[in-house]
Amino acid sequence: MKKILVIQTAFIGDVILSTSLISSLKVSNPAYSIDVLVRKGNESLLSNNPSIRSIHTWDKSKNKISSIYQIVKTIQKEKYDLIINLQRFASSGIMTILGGAKETRGFSKNPFSFFFTNNYEHQINTANPTHEIRRNFSVVADLCDDVIQRPALYPSEADFKSIEKWKSGEYICLAPASIWFTKQLPIDKWIALIQKYQAKYPSRQLYILGGKGDYELATTIEKAVHSESVQNLCGQLSFMQSAALMKGACMNYVNDSGPLHICSAMNAPVTAFFCSTTPDFGFGPLSDQSFIIESEKKLDCKPCGLHGYKSCPLGHFDCGNSIKIEV
C-alpha cells in the first residue's frame, strides 16, 4: 500500500480544486492511503471526503520558522512513501524535501523543486487554456487511470439540515466579495443584478453569502435594494453549509473567487463574473450548468494579472465597470 501526503497550503479555491487529484488517485488505486496538509482554517473543506484518511493543518499565523519545523516533524513521523506538493511557494517546498518521503513530486515553479524526485511544468497559457485540475493531474497521471475526477465537497447531513430553514421556496445565492478588488464585480453592478432579478422572478428569495469580513459589503447592497426578499447571511454559515445552500439554488452569482470553486465541487448552477482575470487562466467553472460573464469592451489591459490587485493599476477599472448586467 502506498502512503501519500498531498500538500496544498494555498487559498480556498486551490484546496477545493486539489480534491480532483486526490479522488483521481483514490479511484484508480483504492488501496492508497492519502493524507492532506492545508493551512489552518481550510481543513473543513475536506471534511467527510471519502478519499482522505487524515488532514494535517499548518498554522501560518504563528512564527513561520518554528511552525514549519513542527509540521515537518509531524510529516516525518508518518513515513510517507510519496509527498505531492501542489503549492508553488518556498515554505511548502521545505516541508516536501524534509518530510522524509521515499519519493517527492511537485511543480518546477517551486523554488526547491530541484530537490524533488520528479518535478512538472505548471504552464498558464491563455492561447492554449488548460484547467488547473488538469495541471494538477499531470503530477500523478502515471499513477492514475485516464479519467480525471471532478473536484468535490461533502457537506454532512447536519450541514444540509442546518440550511433547510432557508429553502422554503426557490432561491438564488450571491457571493459579491473577493480578497482582490479587481476580481470583484463593482457594488453597483450587484445592486443592478438584484433589482433586475427581482423584476423577473419576484417570488424568489436572494441570499448574500460570504465570511464575517464581507458583512459590511453585503449590508450596503442589502440596504440599497431595500427588499425583504434579500437576506444577508455573511458570517452565519460555514464553508460546508454555504456549499449545501448553493447546491439547491436556482443560480449562484459569483466572482472569480472561492465560491466559484464551491459551485464546481457541488455541481451547482453558477454564473461567474470575470473582471480583471480571465477563465483562460484555467480557473473557470466546472458545473454542468455554468455561465461566464466578462466585459464586451476590447481592453488591452485585460487580463492585468493572475491573482488580481487591491486596486485597478490604471485607475479606471473598465473590466468591471463595463460589464453588462442581464438576467
C-alpha positions, 0 to 999 in steps of 0.5 A: 500500500502506498502512503501519500501526503498531498500538500496544498497550503494555498487559498480556498479555491486551490484546496477545493480544486486539489480534491480532483487529484486526490479522488483521481488517485483514490479511484484508480488505486483504492488501496492508497492511503492519502493524507492532506496538509492545508493551512489552518482554517481550510481543513473543513473543506475536506471534511467527510471526503471519502478519499482522505484518511487524515488532514494535517493543518499548518498554522501560518499565523504563528512564527513561520520558522518554528511552525514549519519545523513542527509540521515537518516533524509531524510529516516525518513521523508518518513515513510517507512513501510519496509527498505531492506538493501542489503549492508553488511557494518556498515554505511548502517546498521545505516541508516536501524535501524534509518530510522524509518521503521515499519519493517527492513530486511537485511543480518546477515553479517551486523554488526547491523543486530541484530537490524533488524526485520528479518535478512538472511544468505548471504552464498558464497559457491563455492561447492554449487554456488548460484547467488547473485540475488538469495541471494538477493531474499531470503530477500523478497521471502515471499513477492514475487511470485516464479519467480525471475526477471532478473536484468535490465537497461533502457537506454532512447531513447536519450541514444540509439540515442546518440550511433547510430553514432557508429553502422554503421556496426557490432561491438564488445565492450571491457571493459579491466579495473577493480578497482582490478588488479587481476580481470583484464585480463593482457594488453597483453592478450587484445592486443592478443584478438584484433589482433586475432579478427581482423584476423577473422572478419576484417570488424568489428569495436572494441570499448574500453569502460570504465570511464575517469580513464581507458583512459590511459589503453585503449590508450596503447592497442589502440596504440599497435594494431595500427588499425583504426578499434579500437576506444577508447571511455573511458570517452565519454559515460555514464553508460546508453549509454555504456549499449545501445552500448553493447546491439547491439554488436556482443560480449562484452569482459569483466572482472569480473567487472561492465560491466559484470553486464551491459551485464546481465541487457541488455541481451547482448552477453558477454564473461567474463574473470575470473582471480583471482575470480571465477563465483562460487562466484555467480557473473557470467553472466546472458545473454542468450548468455554468455561465461566464460573464466578462466585459464586451469592451476590447481592453488591452489591459485585460487580463492585468494579472493572475491573482488580481490587485487591491486596486485597478493599476490604471485607475479606471477599472473598465473590466468591471465597470463595463460589464453588462448586467442581464438576467 
